[in-house]
Amino acid sequence: MRISSSSRTQPRPVIADVSAAVSQVSQPSLRRTVEILSEPRHYHAEPLNNQRCAQWIAHELQGFGYATQIQGSYSNIVALPMNRTQDPLTLVCAHYDSVPGTPGADDNASGLATLLECARLTTGIAGPAAIGFVAFNCEEEGLIGSTDFVENYLARHALAITAVHVLEMVGYCRHDEGSQRAPQGLPIRLPSIGDFVGVLGNRHSHHLVDSVLTHAATYVPILPAIGLKVPLGMETFLPVLARSDHAPFWRVGIPAIMWTDTAEFRNPNYHCATDTAETLDYDFLQAVTQLLLSCLLTRDE
């Protein structure tokens, strides 16, 4: 396994239009989404809240101008560009369920906030690839929502997916020494300060990890970004590397990366009733969103 960082990555020349778009990321908009969605919304334990959050997310995506549908047995929300052709497609994904009894502000209203803000700001923009958005249900039930999407929806639709960005807890930040831990058995050393966003890719998506680090150095240099490149089969021996919605894409060879604040290895509120909106760092969440937006709007060379 290899680790790399944006601090050691050479930035590229800034593209003015991309920089202008990045500056439009709204921290109040991100906070609003987190606050609206921060309620217990487990698929089985809180079905009404789960359905209400799904309807709100779908309504927001429809309002941004995307062709939106509820997909599959677990009510995934799929939003694709209107009048989409067979051009290459980039997907941005995040799960909307929570564990029972927890508000799930970081897990995963933070990821949904970034997803929706990127959807708002890319509507009608001619980027290097068409951009679609998927909000998965039942991530906390063993990834069955995203698995259904990959095994059934993608099997029936001709989507030329070239990249998938999965957002899994991207709103918690710490600046004190010792605030970051590493998963047991991980054969690398992580920074000891939990102020970075991590991006995780396998052999099909190492190039996406490199791209994120380059964009971080170019457009959001204030945000430390750490990339982890997983070699072939390593996730089998370290299941912590495949416990979010990127894993079903990995299994079929679609290039996918997971974006994360590292969950319980930084956030003490992970899967607890204390995972509330006021515990998040909205400067950090804004920076992560700016970074993803810059990636979506720029063609790699």
C-alpha contacts under 8 A as a table, 3 or more apart, distances in Angstrom:
res1	aa1	res2	aa2	distance
1	M	187	P	6.93
1	M	188	I	7.25
1	M	228	L	6.98
1	M	229	K	5.68
1	M	230	V	5.17
1	M	231	P	5.81
2	R	188	I	7.49
2	R	228	L	5.80
2	R	229	K	5.17
2	R	230	V	7.07
3	I	188	I	7.14
3	I	226	I	6.99
3	I	227	G	5.53
3	I	228	L	4.73
3	I	229	K	6.45
4	S	8	R	7.48
4	S	226	I	5.82
4	S	227	G	5.06
4	S	228	L	6.71
5	S	8	R	5.64
5	S	9	T	6.66
5	S	213	L	6.45
5	S	224	P	7.37
5	S	225	A	5.64
5	S	226	I	4.46
5	S	227	G	5.92
6	S	9	T	4.90
6	S	213	L	4.66
6	S	214	T	6.50
6	S	216	A	6.03
6	S	217	A	5.38
6	S	221	P	7.88
6	S	224	P	6.26
6	S	225	A	5.26
6	S	226	I	6.56
7	S	217	A	6.74
7	S	221	P	8.00
7	S	224	P	6.89
7	S	225	A	7.72
9	T	213	L	6.61
9	T	214	T	5.99
9	T	217	A	6.40
10	Q	214	T	6.65
10	Q	217	A	6.80
11	P	214	T	5.73
11	P	215	H	7.20
11	P	217	A	4.98
11	P	218	T	4.53
12	R	214	T	7.22
12	R	215	H	7.90
12	R	217	A	7.96
12	R	218	T	5.72
13	P	218	T	7.14
14	V	18	V	7.73
14	V	19	S	6.92
14	V	218	T	6.45
14	V	219	Y	7.03
15	I	18	V	5.44
15	I	19	S	6.21
16	A	19	S	5.08
16	A	20	A	6.11
17	D	20	A	5.07
17	D	21	A	6.27
18	V	21	A	5.08
18	V	22	V	6.15
18	V	294	S	6.16
18	V	297	L	6.44
18	V	298	T	7.35
19	S	22	V	5.07
19	S	23	S	6.32
19	S	219	Y	6.77
19	S	294	S	7.59
20	A	23	S	5.22
20	A	24	Q	6.82
21	A	24	Q	5.29
21	A	25	V	7.40
21	A	121	L	7.31
21	A	293	L	7.91
21	A	294	S	7.95
22	V	25	V	5.82
22	V	219	Y	7.92
22	V	290	Q	5.15
22	V	291	L	7.77
22	V	293	L	6.49
22	V	294	S	6.42
23	S	290	Q	7.57
24	Q	121	L	7.71
25	V	117	E	7.00
25	V	121	L	7.68
25	V	286	Q	6.74
25	V	289	T	7.15
25	V	290	Q	6.33
26	S	29	S	5.18
26	S	30	L	6.42
26	S	117	E	7.70
26	S	286	Q	7.21
27	Q	30	L	5.07
27	Q	31	R	6.18
27	Q	282	Y	6.50
27	Q	283	D	7.36
27	Q	285	L	7.95
27	Q	286	Q	5.77
28	P	31	R	5.05
28	P	32	R	6.03
29	S	32	R	5.09
29	S	33	T	6.42
29	S	113	A	7.91
29	S	117	E	7.28
30	L	33	T	5.35
30	L	34	V	6.40
30	L	110	S	7.86
30	L	113	A	5.13
30	L	114	T	6.83
30	L	117	E	6.86
30	L	282	Y	7.65
30	L	285	L	7.68
30	L	286	Q	7.32
31	R	34	V	5.13
31	R	35	E	6.10
31	R	113	A	7.61
31	R	277	A	7.76
31	R	282	Y	7.01
32	R	35	E	5.18
32	R	36	I	6.13
33	T	36	I	5.19
33	T	37	L	6.17
33	T	109	A	7.20
33	T	112	L	7.58
33	T	113	A	5.35
34	V	37	L	5.36
34	V	38	S	5.86
34	V	105	A	5.97
34	V	109	A	5.10
34	V	110	S	5.98
34	V	112	L	7.82
34	V	113	A	6.13
34	V	277	A	6.15
35	E	38	S	5.32
35	E	105	A	7.54
35	E	277	A	5.74
36	I	39	E	7.79
37	L	53	C	6.36
37	L	103	P	7.86
37	L	105	A	7.33
37	L	109	A	5.93
38	S	103	P	4.57
38	S	104	G	5.68
38	S	105	A	4.99
38	S	109	A	6.46
38	S	276	T	6.59
38	S	277	A	6.58
39	E	49	N	7.36
39	E	102	T	6.84
39	E	103	P	4.04
39	E	104	G	6.77
39	E	105	A	7.92
40	P	46	E	6.52
40	P	49	N	6.87
40	P	50	N	7.87
40	P	98	S	6.25
40	P	99	V	7.27
40	P	100	P	6.23
40	P	101	G	5.13
40	P	102	T	4.86
40	P	103	P	4.55
40	P	104	G	6.84
41	R	45	A	7.49
41	R	46	E	5.08
41	R	47	P	6.66
41	R	48	L	7.69
41	R	49	N	4.96
41	R	50	N	4.35
41	R	53	C	7.62
41	R	96	Y	7.94
41	R	97	D	5.41
41	R	98	S	5.30
41	R	99	V	7.30
41	R	100	P	6.99
41	R	101	G	7.80
41	R	102	T	7.79
41	R	103	P	7.45
42	H	45	A	5.30
42	H	46	E	5.02
42	H	47	P	6.49
42	H	49	N	7.78
42	H	50	N	6.05
42	H	97	D	5.24
42	H	98	S	4.92
42	H	99	V	5.40
42	H	100	P	5.20
42	H	101	G	7.78
42	H	138	C	7.74
42	H	140	E	7.92
43	Y	46	E	6.09
43	Y	47	P	5.21
43	Y	50	N	5.84
43	Y	97	D	6.42
43	Y	98	S	7.89
43	Y	137	N	7.40
43	Y	138	C	6.30
44	H	47	P	5.52
45	A	100	P	5.85
45	A	101	G	7.97
46	E	49	N	5.56
46	E	50	N	6.13
46	E	100	P	7.14
47	P	50	N	4.87
47	P	51	Q	6.07
48	L	51	Q	5.13
48	L	52	R	6.04
49	N	52	R	4.96
49	N	53	C	6.09
50	N	53	C	5.36
50	N	54	A	6.30
50	N	96	Y	7.89
50	N	97	D	6.45
51	Q	54	A	5.02
51	Q	55	Q	6.18
52	R	55	Q	5.16
52	R	56	W	6.24
53	C	56	W	5.09
53	C	57	I	6.18
53	C	96	Y	7.47
54	A	57	I	5.23
54	A	58	A	6.15
54	A	75	S	7.76
54	A	77	I	7.26
54	A	96	Y	7.37
55	Q	58	A	5.13
55	Q	59	H	6.04
56	W	59	H	5.05
56	W	60	E	6.23
57	I	60	E	5.15
57	I	61	L	6.32
57	I	77	I	7.87
58	A	61	L	5.19
58	A	62	Q	6.10
58	A	68	T	6.60
58	A	69	Q	7.57
58	A	77	I	6.42
58	A	79	A	7.98
59	H	62	Q	5.11
59	H	63	G	6.10
60	E	63	G	5.03
60	E	64	F	6.44
60	E	116	L	7.64
61	L	64	F	5.12
61	L	65	G	6.74
61	L	66	Y	5.91
61	L	68	T	6.83
61	L	79	A	6.65
61	L	116	L	7.21
61	L	119	A	7.17
61	L	120	R	7.94
62	Q	65	G	5.23
62	Q	66	Y	5.19
62	Q	67	A	6.53
62	Q	68	T	5.92
62	Q	79	A	7.74
63	G	66	Y	7.41
64	F	119	A	7.00
64	F	120	R	5.73
64	F	123	T	6.42
65	G	81	P	7.57
65	G	82	M	7.21
65	G	123	T	6.79
66	Y	79	A	5.49
66	Y	80	L	5.49
66	Y	81	P	5.06
66	Y	82	M	5.71
66	Y	123	T	7.86
67	A	79	A	5.39
67	A	80	L	5.26
67	A	81	P	6.00
67	A	82	M	5.47
68	T	77	I	7.00
68	T	78	V	5.59
68	T	79	A	4.23
68	T	80	L	6.53
69	Q	77	I	5.87
69	Q	78	V	5.40
69	Q	79	A	6.55
70	I	75	S	5.35
70	I	76	N	5.63
70	I	77	I	4.78
70	I	78	V	6.37
71	Q	74	Y	7.38
71	Q	75	S	5.31
71	Q	76	N	4.96
71	Q	77	I	6.01
71	Q	78	V	6.62
71	Q	149	F	7.59
71	Q	153	Y	7.66
72	G	75	S	5.58
72	G	76	N	6.42
72	G	145	G	7.96
72	G	148	D	6.85
72	G	149	F	7.08
72	G	153	Y	7.61
73	S	145	G	7.99
73	S	148	D	7.85
74	Y	137	N	6.03
74	Y	138	C	6.92
74	Y	144	I	7.87
74	Y	145	G	5.65
75	S	136	F	7.59
75	S	137	N	6.35
75	S	145	G	7.66
76	N	134	V	7.00
76	N	135	A	5.78
76	N	136	F	4.69
76	N	137	N	5.48
76	N	145	G	6.46
76	N	146	S	7.80
76	N	149	F	7.59
77	I	134	V	5.48
77	I	135	A	5.01
77	I	136	F	6.52
78	V	132	G	7.62
78	V	133	F	6.05
78	V	134	V	4.59
78	V	135	A	6.70
79	A	132	G	5.72
79	A	133	F	5.09
79	A	134	V	6.20
80	L	84	R	7.29
80	L	131	I	7.02
80	L	132	G	4.53
80	L	133	F	6.50
81	P	84	R	5.43
81	P	130	A	7.08
81	P	131	I	6.89
81	P	132	G	6.43
84	R	87	D	7.75
84	R	130	A	7.81
86	Q	158	A	7.55
86	Q	159	L	6.85
86	Q	160	A	6.71
87	D	129	A	7.04
87	D	130	A	6.84
87	D	160	A	6.76
88	P	129	A	5.52
88	P	130	A	6.33
88	P	159	L	7.61
88	P	160	A	4.97
88	P	161	I	5.87
88	P	162	T	6.15
89	L	129	A	5.57
89	L	130	A	4.81
89	L	131	I	5.66
89	L	132	G	6.88
89	L	159	L	6.87
89	L	160	A	5.71
89	L	161	I	4.71
89	L	162	T	6.00
89	L	163	A	7.25
90	T	129	A	6.32
90	T	130	A	6.14
90	T	131	I	4.83
90	T	132	G	6.16
90	T	161	I	5.85
90	T	162	T	5.91
90	T	163	A	4.92
90	T	164	V	5.85
90	T	165	H	7.91
90	T	296	L	7.83
91	L	131	I	5.81
91	L	132	G	4.79
91	L	133	F	5.49
91	L	134	V	7.10
91	L	161	I	7.31
91	L	163	A	6.37
91	L	164	V	4.70
91	L	165	H	6.19
92	V	115	L	6.47
92	V	131	I	7.48
92	V	132	G	6.34
92	V	133	F	4.83
92	V	134	V	6.34
92	V	164	V	5.92
92	V	165	H	4.81
92	V	166	V	6.06
92	V	167	L	7.59
93	C	115	L	6.93
93	C	133	F	5.79
93	C	134	V	4.74
93	C	135	A	5.65
93	C	136	F	7.19
93	C	164	V	7.32
93	C	165	H	6.08
93	C	166	V	4.71
93	C	167	L	6.10
94	A	108	N	7.30
94	A	111	G	5.65
94	A	112	L	5.78
94	A	115	L	7.09
94	A	134	V	6.74
94	A	135	A	5.10
94	A	136	F	6.07
94	A	166	V	5.71
94	A	167	L	5.00
94	A	168	E	6.43
94	A	245	D	7.62
95	H	108	N	6.38
95	H	111	G	7.63
95	H	112	L	7.26
95	H	135	A	5.23
95	H	136	F	4.28
95	H	137	N	5.60
95	H	138	C	7.43
95	H	139	E	6.07
95	H	167	L	7.95
95	H	168	E	7.61
95	H	245	D	7.64
96	Y	108	N	6.21
96	Y	109	A	6.80
96	Y	112	L	6.98
96	Y	135	A	6.18
96	Y	136	F	6.06
96	Y	137	N	5.66
96	Y	138	C	7.93
97	D	108	N	7.44
97	D	136	F	7.79
97	D	137	N	5.49
97	D	138	C	5.97
97	D	139	E	6.79
97	D	140	E	6.92
98	S	102	T	6.55
98	S	103	P	7.07
98	S	104	G	5.48
98	S	107	D	6.66
98	S	108	N	7.03
98	S	140	E	6.60
99	V	102	T	5.89
99	V	104	G	7.41
99	V	140	E	6.22
99	V	271	H	6.41
101	G	272	C	7.92
101	G	273	A	6.49
102	T	271	H	6.48
102	T	272	C	5.69
102	T	273	A	4.50
102	T	274	T	7.43
102	T	275	D	6.73
103	P	273	A	6.30
103	P	274	T	7.65
103	P	275	D	5.95
103	P	276	T	5.92
104	G	107	D	4.47
104	G	108	N	5.63
104	G	109	A	6.25
104	G	271	H	7.27
104	G	273	A	8.00
104	G	275	D	5.48
104	G	276	T	6.66
105	A	108	N	5.94
105	A	109	A	4.83
105	A	110	S	6.10
105	A	275	D	5.47
105	A	276	T	5.00
105	A	277	A	5.17
105	A	280	L	7.65
106	D	109	A	5.64
106	D	110	S	4.94
106	D	111	G	7.45
106	D	169	M	5.09
106	D	170	V	6.71
106	D	171	G	5.63
106	D	172	Y	6.69
106	D	270	Y	7.89
106	D	275	D	6.42
106	D	276	T	7.46
106	D	277	A	7.59
106	D	280	L	6.96
107	D	110	S	6.75
107	D	111	G	7.58
107	D	168	E	6.94
107	D	169	M	5.12
107	D	263	A	7.99
107	D	270	Y	7.30
107	D	271	H	7.58
107	D	275	D	7.64
108	N	111	G	5.30
108	N	112	L	6.53
108	N	168	E	6.31
108	N	169	M	5.36
109	A	112	L	4.99
109	A	113	A	6.04
109	A	169	M	7.76
110	S	113	A	5.09
110	S	114	T	6.49
110	S	169	M	5.91
110	S	170	V	5.70
110	S	171	G	5.36
110	S	285	L	7.28
111	G	114	T	5.25
111	G	115	L	6.20
111	G	167	L	4.90
111	G	168	E	5.79
111	G	169	M	5.66
111	G	170	V	5.84
111	G	171	G	7.66
112	L	115	L	4.86
112	L	116	L	6.02
112	L	135	A	7.51
112	L	167	L	7.65
113	A	116	L	5.30
113	A	117	E	6.09
114	T	117	E	5.17
114	T	118	C	6.13
114	T	167	L	7.96
114	T	285	L	7.51
114	T	286	Q	7.93
114	T	288	V	7.73
114	T	289	T	5.24
115	L	118	C	5.30
115	L	119	A	6.19
115	L	133	F	7.21
115	L	167	L	7.78
116	L	119	A	4.89
116	L	120	R	6.12
117	E	120	R	5.05
117	E	121	L	6.27
117	E	289	T	7.49
118	C	121	L	5.17
118	C	122	T	5.99
118	C	289	T	7.13
118	C	292	L	7.77
118	C	293	L	5.96
119	A	122	T	5.39
119	A	123	T	6.19
119	A	133	F	7.32
120	R	123	T	5.78
122	T	125	I	5.25
122	T	131	I	7.96
126	A	129	A	7.71
126	A	130	A	7.66
127	G	130	A	6.73
127	G	296	L	7.05
127	G	297	L	4.99
127	G	298	T	6.82
127	G	299	R	7.81
128	P	296	L	7.66
128	P	297	L	6.45
128	P	298	T	6.25
128	P	299	R	5.27
129	A	296	L	7.87
131	I	296	L	7.65
136	F	139	E	6.83
136	F	145	G	5.59
136	F	146	S	5.82
137	N	144	I	7.88
137	N	145	G	5.12
137	N	146	S	7.44
138	C	141	E	4.89
138	C	142	G	7.05
138	C	143	L	6.00
138	C	144	I	5.84
138	C	145	G	5.15
138	C	146	S	7.91
139	E	142	G	5.74
139	E	143	L	4.10
139	E	144	I	6.36
139	E	145	G	6.26
139	E	146	S	7.16
139	E	244	S	6.87
139	E	245	D	6.74
140	E	143	L	6.46
141	E	144	I	6.29
142	G	243	R	7.90
143	L	146	S	5.62
143	L	147	T	6.02
143	L	243	R	7.73
143	L	244	S	6.66
143	L	245	D	6.02
143	L	248	P	7.90
144	I	147	T	4.90
144	I	148	D	5.97
145	G	148	D	5.21
145	G	149	F	6.37
146	S	149	F	4.93
146	S	150	V	6.21
146	S	245	D	5.82
146	S	248	P	6.66
147	T	150	V	5.21
147	T	151	E	5.93
147	T	245	D	7.87
147	T	248	P	5.42
148	D	151	E	5.23
148	D	152	N	5.54
148	D	153	Y	7.11
149	F	152	N	5.53
149	F	153	Y	4.88
149	F	154	L	6.34
150	V	153	Y	6.01
150	V	154	L	5.16
150	V	155	A	7.01
150	V	248	P	6.51
150	V	249	F	6.69
151	E	154	L	6.29
151	E	155	A	5.91
152	N	155	A	5.08
152	N	156	R	6.39
153	Y	156	R	5.39
153	Y	157	H	6.26
154	L	157	H	5.16
154	L	158	A	7.09
154	L	159	L	6.92
155	A	158	A	7.74
161	I	164	V	7.46
161	I	254	I	7.31
162	T	254	I	7.29
162	T	255	P	6.50
163	A	205	S	7.97
163	A	208	L	7.65
163	A	254	I	7.28
163	A	255	P	5.23
163	A	256	A	5.77
164	V	246	H	7.81
164	V	254	I	7.73
164	V	255	P	6.25
164	V	256	A	4.40
164	V	257	I	6.36
165	H	246	H	7.91
165	H	256	A	5.93
165	H	257	I	5.35
165	H	258	M	6.13
165	H	259	W	7.15
166	V	245	D	6.57
166	V	246	H	5.91
166	V	256	A	7.22
166	V	257	I	6.10
166	V	258	M	4.68
166	V	259	W	6.05
167	L	170	V	6.84
167	L	258	M	5.95
167	L	259	W	4.94
167	L	260	T	6.46
168	E	244	S	7.08
168	E	258	M	6.70
168	E	259	W	5.90
168	E	260	T	5.12
168	E	261	D	7.76
169	M	172	Y	7.50
169	M	259	W	7.64
169	M	260	T	5.22
169	M	261	D	5.79
169	M	262	T	7.35
169	M	263	A	6.31
170	V	197	V	7.13
170	V	259	W	6.95
170	V	260	T	5.07
170	V	261	D	4.95
170	V	285	L	6.25
170	V	288	V	7.11
171	G	261	D	6.81
171	G	280	L	5.43
171	G	281	D	5.88
171	G	282	Y	6.81
171	G	284	F	6.35
171	G	285	L	4.81
172	Y	261	D	6.21
172	Y	266	R	7.78
172	Y	267	N	6.46
172	Y	279	T	7.44
172	Y	280	L	5.03
172	Y	281	D	5.61
172	Y	284	F	7.36
172	Y	285	L	7.68
173	C	194	G	5.85
173	C	195	D	5.05
173	C	196	F	7.43
173	C	261	D	7.23
173	C	266	R	7.77
173	C	267	N	7.91
173	C	280	L	7.27
173	C	281	D	5.91
173	C	284	F	6.58
174	R	179	S	6.23
174	R	193	I	6.74
174	R	194	G	4.88
174	R	195	D	5.29
174	R	266	R	7.70
175	H	179	S	7.26
175	H	193	I	5.84
175	H	194	G	6.14
175	H	195	D	5.69
176	D	179	S	5.73
176	D	193	I	5.89
176	D	194	G	7.48
177	E	180	Q	7.79
177	E	192	S	5.97
177	E	193	I	5.09
178	G	181	R	7.34
178	G	192	S	5.03
178	G	193	I	5.80
178	G	194	G	7.91
179	S	192	S	6.26
179	S	193	I	5.22
179	S	194	G	5.35
179	S	266	R	6.05
180	Q	190	L	7.78
180	Q	191	P	6.85
180	Q	192	S	4.85
180	Q	193	I	5.13
180	Q	194	G	4.58
180	Q	265	F	6.08
180	Q	266	R	5.03
181	R	190	L	7.38
181	R	192	S	6.66
181	R	265	F	4.93
181	R	266	R	6.39
182	A	186	L	6.88
182	A	189	R	7.46
182	A	190	L	6.29
182	A	265	F	6.12
183	P	186	L	5.68
183	P	240	V	7.52
183	P	265	F	6.94
185	G	238	L	7.44
186	L	189	R	7.90
186	L	238	L	7.55
191	P	194	G	7.27
193	I	196	F	7.93
194	G	261	D	7.82
194	G	266	R	6.19
195	D	223	L	7.88
195	D	224	P	6.90
196	F	223	L	6.51
196	F	224	P	4.64
196	F	225	A	5.26
196	F	226	I	6.64
196	F	261	D	6.92
197	V	223	L	7.56
197	V	224	P	6.52
197	V	225	A	4.95
197	V	226	I	6.27
197	V	259	W	6.88
197	V	260	T	5.86
197	V	261	D	5.21
197	V	262	T	7.83
197	V	288	V	7.16
198	G	225	A	5.90
198	G	226	I	4.85
198	G	227	G	5.85
198	G	228	L	7.41
198	G	258	M	7.93
198	G	259	W	5.72
198	G	260	T	5.19
198	G	261	D	6.07
198	G	262	T	6.83
199	V	209	V	6.31
199	V	212	V	7.83
199	V	225	A	7.48
199	V	226	I	6.31
199	V	227	G	4.89
199	V	228	L	6.23
199	V	257	I	6.37
199	V	258	M	5.49
199	V	259	W	4.62
199	V	260	T	6.48
200	L	209	V	6.88
200	L	227	G	6.02
200	L	228	L	4.88
200	L	229	K	6.15
200	L	230	V	7.29
200	L	241	L	7.96
200	L	257	I	5.30
200	L	258	M	5.12
200	L	259	W	6.68
201	G	204	H	7.49
201	G	205	S	5.11
201	G	206	H	5.46
201	G	208	L	7.35
201	G	209	V	6.16
201	G	227	G	7.86
201	G	228	L	6.40
201	G	229	K	5.17
201	G	230	V	5.96
201	G	256	A	6.54
201	G	257	I	4.69
201	G	258	M	6.84
202	N	205	S	5.31
202	N	206	H	5.95
202	N	229	K	5.74
202	N	230	V	4.57
202	N	231	P	6.09
202	N	232	L	7.03
202	N	250	W	7.37
202	N	255	P	7.93
202	N	256	A	7.76
202	N	257	I	7.59
203	R	206	H	5.62
203	R	229	K	7.31
203	R	230	V	6.56
203	R	231	P	5.86
203	R	232	L	6.16
204	H	207	H	7.80
204	H	250	W	7.71
204	H	253	G	6.48
204	H	254	I	6.90
204	H	255	P	5.02
204	H	256	A	7.53
205	S	208	L	5.18
205	S	209	V	6.70
205	S	255	P	4.62
205	S	256	A	5.74
205	S	257	I	6.50
206	H	209	V	5.14
206	H	210	D	6.46
206	H	229	K	5.94
207	H	210	D	5.09
207	H	211	S	6.19
208	L	211	S	4.92
208	L	212	V	6.25
208	L	255	P	7.83
208	L	256	A	7.80
208	L	257	I	7.06
209	V	212	V	5.27
209	V	213	L	6.44
209	V	227	G	5.86
209	V	228	L	7.52
209	V	229	K	7.39
209	V	257	I	7.16
210	D	213	L	5.26
210	D	214	T	6.27
210	D	227	G	7.49
211	S	214	T	5.12
211	S	215	H	6.19
211	S	295	C	7.41
211	S	300	D	7.12
212	V	215	H	5.11
212	V	216	A	6.09
212	V	291	L	7.50
212	V	292	L	7.68
212	V	295	C	6.57
213	L	216	A	5.01
213	L	217	A	6.29
213	L	225	A	6.26
213	L	226	I	7.39
213	L	227	G	7.11
214	T	217	A	5.22
214	T	218	T	6.17
215	H	218	T	4.92
215	H	219	Y	5.70
215	H	220	V	7.22
215	H	291	L	6.61
215	H	294	S	6.61
215	H	295	C	6.37
216	A	219	Y	5.55
216	A	220	V	4.83
216	A	221	P	5.66
216	A	223	L	6.86
216	A	224	P	7.56
216	A	225	A	6.73
216	A	291	L	5.94
217	A	220	V	6.14
217	A	221	P	4.81
218	T	221	P	6.38
219	Y	290	Q	7.92
219	Y	291	L	6.90
219	Y	294	S	7.01
220	V	223	L	5.73
220	V	287	A	6.69
220	V	290	Q	7.06
220	V	291	L	6.13
221	P	224	P	7.09
222	I	287	A	7.96
223	L	284	F	7.54
223	L	287	A	6.37
223	L	288	V	7.49
230	V	233	G	7.98
230	V	234	M	6.22
230	V	235	E	7.35
231	P	234	M	5.72
232	L	235	E	7.98
233	G	236	T	5.51
233	G	237	F	7.43
234	M	237	F	5.44
234	M	238	L	6.25
235	E	238	L	4.83
235	E	239	P	5.29
235	E	240	V	7.34
235	E	241	L	5.31
235	E	242	A	5.91
236	T	239	P	5.82
238	L	241	L	5.94
238	L	242	A	7.92
239	P	242	A	5.42
239	P	243	R	6.53
240	V	243	R	5.60
242	A	245	D	7.97
242	A	246	H	7.14
242	A	247	A	5.13
243	R	247	A	6.80
244	S	247	A	6.11
244	S	258	M	7.78
245	D	248	P	6.37
245	D	249	F	7.70
246	H	249	F	5.47
246	H	250	W	6.35
246	H	256	A	5.89
246	H	257	I	6.34
246	H	258	M	6.05
247	A	250	W	4.96
247	A	251	R	6.28
248	P	251	R	5.15
248	P	252	V	6.88
249	F	252	V	5.51
249	F	253	G	6.32
249	F	254	I	5.15
249	F	255	P	7.11
249	F	256	A	6.35
250	W	253	G	5.08
250	W	254	I	5.78
250	W	255	P	6.84
250	W	256	A	6.59
251	R	254	I	7.76
260	T	263	A	7.03
261	D	266	R	7.25
262	T	265	F	5.59
262	T	266	R	6.16
262	T	267	N	7.77
263	A	266	R	5.87
263	A	267	N	5.58
263	A	270	Y	6.32
264	E	267	N	4.91
264	E	268	P	6.07
264	E	269	N	7.50
264	E	270	Y	5.31
265	F	268	P	7.92
267	N	270	Y	5.74
269	N	272	C	5.22
269	N	273	A	7.37
269	N	274	T	5.40
269	N	275	D	4.87
270	Y	275	D	6.39
271	H	275	D	7.03
272	C	275	D	5.74
273	A	276	T	7.39
275	D	279	T	6.91
276	T	279	T	5.72
276	T	280	L	7.57
277	A	280	L	5.89
281	D	284	F	5.41
281	D	285	L	6.35
282	Y	285	L	4.78
282	Y	286	Q	5.88
283	D	286	Q	5.17
283	D	287	A	6.25
284	F	287	A	5.10
284	F	288	V	6.25
285	L	288	V	5.17
285	L	289	T	6.22
286	Q	289	T	5.10
286	Q	290	Q	6.16
287	A	290	Q	4.99
287	A	291	L	6.19
288	V	291	L	5.09
288	V	292	L	6.33
289	T	292	L	5.20
289	T	293	L	6.09
290	Q	293	L	5.11
290	Q	294	S	6.20
291	L	294	S	5.24
291	L	295	C	6.46
292	L	295	C	5.09
292	L	296	L	6.32
293	L	296	L	5.09
293	L	297	L	6.31
294	S	297	L	5.29
294	S	298	T	6.25
295	C	298	T	5.50
295	C	299	R	7.87
